[in-house]
Amino acid sequence: MEKEVNLKKNIGFFVSTSLVIGTVIGSGIFMKPGVVLSSTANSTMALLAWIIGGIITLASGLTIAEVSVKIPKTGGLYAYIEEVYGEMWGFLCGWVQTLIYGPAVMGALSLYFGSLLADFLGFDDSSKVLIGILTIILLGSLNLLGTHFGGFIQTISTVGKLVPIILIAVFGIFQGDVTVFNADSGSTTQTISMGAAVLATLWAYDGWMNVGFMAGEMKNPSKTLPRAIISGILIVIIAYLSVNIAMLHLLPAKEIVELGPNAATAAATSVFGNFGGKLLAIGILVSIFGCLNGKILTFPRITFAMAERKMIPGAKFLSSIHPKFNTPVGSTIIQIIIALAMMIFWNPDRLSDMAIFAVFLFYGLAFSAIFILRKKVNNDKTLYKVPLYPLTPIVAIVGTLYIIVSTLINSPVDALISIGIAIIGLPVYFKLKSNYKNEQKSKAS
């Protein structure tokens, strides 16, 4: 566990920045423009939502970077929460990530992929769920055969995700002729919600939590980490705004809303023709496929870590490792089963909103931890410190509260389901603690 603190420091600024960009850019930029537009009155407000989401993400990434430097442990969010607030809160964080966040993210990505592939192949819309189910089962199986399969897919998909973004942004901005700003999105007064729009953008920006994990391998983390985070997230913000402006320049706002996940492909087709549109659609599919693969590769590790410590029901099965391929079989299987169930009962937009809401419940605690750590931990001047403290973490916390309150107002059922599952974790935790104490007593006697 502690070996990672002494990893070789060979990561510089450019590699760090590319890792930030790679972990953030996934499916959201292709899937969410229509959702953001439908949640706002017009295209200008939609672009503002993307900027607000970017600011929250930037403040969040900069804050978590200092937390990760002060708590150099494996486990990410789960480890930070446990270290600062205690074992119970750490358990609840891992519990929610296991039962809601991880499966909901994987389920949403699978359904988005199924929807785009069905459209690409000319299949009936009803086949998208089946395609999504087959995709997640396929990738889950490949990842159980060894991490080298997942790593290969990840490398290929990194190129696939950047090509359509660059081409759509560049050619769309210069060749489009539709009015970009103040275009009516067709929203009714009942559907307008800036909170829902920002929540949708945060799905596209999600992944920034991983940026702090690189600190132990950087040559000069106190300088390299903030520069990489600021540069990487600013590049992502510019890329996202450019794609949205390009799409609005190519397609009317109302049409983007109607096309939904297929809007990016339609925009590409209008610029490059059917053949070019098909090629870019393949690039988008590769991007989402790779993003899903990355989630299947990493999310079960949280469940596995909890199971190894017997901090989750069914620990024996969930901590099981394949005897030949050395992969976490039990935790991967359970995450995929939960994701499959979610795919049947919820659409991808609801799943993505549930995922972001659930994880932001604990992000807020992680952001607040910086104030506690500043008092407890030795403040070595050579270590990274969040810029503009305390303003930056306050922006992250306020953004978190905004998302939580907005979701409770706009999607109370989904929000309460997430909160309910978190609350159910409390008696589960105390039961596990009781069982552990009884085991220790029986061993002592």
ChimeraX attribute file (.defattr): number of C-alpha atoms within 10 A of each C-alpha:
attribute: neighborCount
match mode: 1-to-1
recipient: residues
	/A:1	8
	/A:2	9
	/A:3	8
	/A:4	13
	/A:5	15
	/A:6	10
	/A:7	13
	/A:8	11
	/A:9	14
	/A:10	11
	/A:11	17
	/A:12	16
	/A:13	20
	/A:14	14
	/A:15	13
	/A:16	23
	/A:17	22
	/A:18	15
	/A:19	18
	/A:20	28
	/A:21	25
	/A:22	22
	/A:23	19
	/A:24	23
	/A:25	27
	/A:26	29
	/A:27	27
	/A:28	22
	/A:29	23
	/A:30	27
	/A:31	27
	/A:32	25
	/A:33	30
	/A:34	26
	/A:35	20
	/A:36	29
	/A:37	30
	/A:38	28
	/A:39	27
	/A:40	28
	/A:41	22
	/A:42	22
	/A:43	26
	/A:44	17
	/A:45	20
	/A:46	30
	/A:47	24
	/A:48	16
	/A:49	25
	/A:50	25
	/A:51	18
	/A:52	19
	/A:53	23
	/A:54	24
	/A:55	19
	/A:56	21
	/A:57	27
	/A:58	23
	/A:59	25
	/A:60	25
	/A:61	29
	/A:62	29
	/A:63	30
	/A:64	29
	/A:65	28
	/A:66	25
	/A:67	27
	/A:68	26
	/A:69	21
	/A:70	20
	/A:71	17
	/A:72	21
	/A:73	20
	/A:74	18
	/A:75	17
	/A:76	18
	/A:77	25
	/A:78	24
	/A:79	22
	/A:80	26
	/A:81	25
	/A:82	19
	/A:83	15
	/A:84	20
	/A:85	14
	/A:86	12
	/A:87	16
	/A:88	16
	/A:89	21
	/A:90	21
	/A:91	23
	/A:92	23
	/A:93	26
	/A:94	29
	/A:95	25
	/A:96	23
	/A:97	26
	/A:98	24
	/A:99	19
	/A:100	26
	/A:101	28
	/A:102	25
	/A:103	29
	/A:104	31
	/A:105	24
	/A:106	31
	/A:107	32
	/A:108	26
	/A:109	30
	/A:110	30
	/A:111	26
	/A:112	28
	/A:113	29
	/A:114	26
	/A:115	24
	/A:116	24
	/A:117	22
	/A:118	20
	/A:119	18
	/A:120	16
	/A:121	9
	/A:122	9
	/A:123	12
	/A:124	10
	/A:125	13
	/A:126	11
	/A:127	14
	/A:128	21
	/A:129	22
	/A:130	16
	/A:131	20
	/A:132	26
	/A:133	20
	/A:134	15
	/A:135	20
	/A:136	26
	/A:137	17
	/A:138	12
	/A:139	22
	/A:140	21
	/A:141	15
	/A:142	18
	/A:143	24
	/A:144	22
	/A:145	17
	/A:146	17
	/A:147	15
	/A:148	11
	/A:149	15
	/A:150	20
	/A:151	16
	/A:152	11
	/A:153	20
	/A:154	22
	/A:155	11
	/A:156	13
	/A:157	24
	/A:158	20
	/A:159	14
	/A:160	21
	/A:161	26
	/A:162	18
	/A:163	14
	/A:164	24
	/A:165	21
	/A:166	14
	/A:167	17
	/A:168	26
	/A:169	21
	/A:170	14
	/A:171	16
	/A:172	26
	/A:173	20
	/A:174	11
	/A:175	13
	/A:176	19
	/A:177	14
	/A:178	15
	/A:179	15
	/A:180	22
	/A:181	16
	/A:182	13
	/A:183	19
	/A:184	16
	/A:185	25
	/A:186	19
	/A:187	17
	/A:188	11
	/A:189	10
	/A:190	7
	/A:191	14
	/A:192	19
	/A:193	20
	/A:194	21
	/A:195	20
	/A:196	24
	/A:197	29
	/A:198	26
	/A:199	26
	/A:200	28
	/A:201	28
	/A:202	25
	/A:203	25
	/A:204	24
	/A:205	27
	/A:206	18
	/A:207	19
	/A:208	24
	/A:209	21
	/A:210	18
	/A:211	26
	/A:212	24
	/A:213	18
	/A:214	20
	/A:215	25
	/A:216	21
	/A:217	18
	/A:218	20
	/A:219	16
	/A:220	18
	/A:221	26
	/A:222	19
	/A:223	15
	/A:224	19
	/A:225	30
	/A:226	24
	/A:227	17
	/A:228	24
	/A:229	27
	/A:230	17
	/A:231	20
	/A:232	24
	/A:233	25
	/A:234	17
	/A:235	16
	/A:236	21
	/A:237	21
	/A:238	14
	/A:239	18
	/A:240	26
	/A:241	20
	/A:242	20
	/A:243	27
	/A:244	28
	/A:245	23
	/A:246	27
	/A:247	27
	/A:248	26
	/A:249	22
	/A:250	26
	/A:251	22
	/A:252	18
	/A:253	27
	/A:254	19
	/A:255	15
	/A:256	25
	/A:257	22
	/A:258	15
	/A:259	13
	/A:260	17
	/A:261	24
	/A:262	21
	/A:263	21
	/A:264	30
	/A:265	27
	/A:266	22
	/A:267	24
	/A:268	27
	/A:269	19
	/A:270	17
	/A:271	17
	/A:272	18
	/A:273	12
	/A:274	14
	/A:275	11
	/A:276	15
	/A:277	22
	/A:278	18
	/A:279	16
	/A:280	25
	/A:281	23
	/A:282	19
	/A:283	22
	/A:284	29
	/A:285	23
	/A:286	23
	/A:287	27
	/A:288	26
	/A:289	26
	/A:290	26
	/A:291	26
	/A:292	25
	/A:293	27
	/A:294	21
	/A:295	16
	/A:296	26
	/A:297	24
	/A:298	12
	/A:299	20
	/A:300	25
	/A:301	18
	/A:302	22
	/A:303	27
	/A:304	26
	/A:305	21
	/A:306	23
	/A:307	21
	/A:308	14
	/A:309	10
	/A:310	17
	/A:311	23
	/A:312	23
	/A:313	14
	/A:314	12
	/A:315	19
	/A:316	13
	/A:317	16
	/A:318	25
	/A:319	23
	/A:320	18
	/A:321	16
	/A:322	13
	/A:323	9
	/A:324	8
	/A:325	13
	/A:326	13
	/A:327	21
	/A:328	24
	/A:329	23
	/A:330	22
	/A:331	26
	/A:332	25
	/A:333	18
	/A:334	18
	/A:335	26
	/A:336	23
	/A:337	15
	/A:338	18
	/A:339	25
	/A:340	22
	/A:341	14
	/A:342	20
	/A:343	24
	/A:344	13
	/A:345	10
	/A:346	16
	/A:347	15
	/A:348	23
	/A:349	18
	/A:350	16
	/A:351	26
	/A:352	25
	/A:353	24
	/A:354	25
	/A:355	25
	/A:356	23
	/A:357	28
	/A:358	27
	/A:359	19
	/A:360	19
	/A:361	19
	/A:362	22
	/A:363	22
	/A:364	19
	/A:365	18
	/A:366	26
	/A:367	27
	/A:368	19
	/A:369	20
	/A:370	25
	/A:371	14
	/A:372	12
	/A:373	16
	/A:374	14
	/A:375	9
	/A:376	10
	/A:377	11
	/A:378	9
	/A:379	13
	/A:380	9
	/A:381	8
	/A:382	10
	/A:383	14
	/A:384	23
	/A:385	24
	/A:386	21
	/A:387	14
	/A:388	10
	/A:389	12
	/A:390	12
	/A:391	12
	/A:392	20
	/A:393	27
	/A:394	16
	/A:395	19
	/A:396	25
	/A:397	23
	/A:398	13
	/A:399	21
	/A:400	22
	/A:401	15
	/A:402	14
	/A:403	23
	/A:404	20
	/A:405	15
	/A:406	21
	/A:407	23
	/A:408	14
	/A:409	14
	/A:410	15
	/A:411	15
	/A:412	13
	/A:413	13
	/A:414	20
	/A:415	21
	/A:416	15
	/A:417	14
	/A:418	21
	/A:419	16
	/A:420	11
	/A:421	16
	/A:422	21
	/A:423	13
	/A:424	12
	/A:425	21
	/A:426	16
	/A:427	10
	/A:428	17
	/A:429	20
	/A:430	12
	/A:431	13
	/A:432	16
	/A:433	15
	/A:434	12
	/A:435	12
	/A:436	14
	/A:437	12
	/A:438	12
	/A:439	12
	/A:440	11
	/A:441	10
	/A:442	9
	/A:443	8
	/A:444	7
	/A:445	6
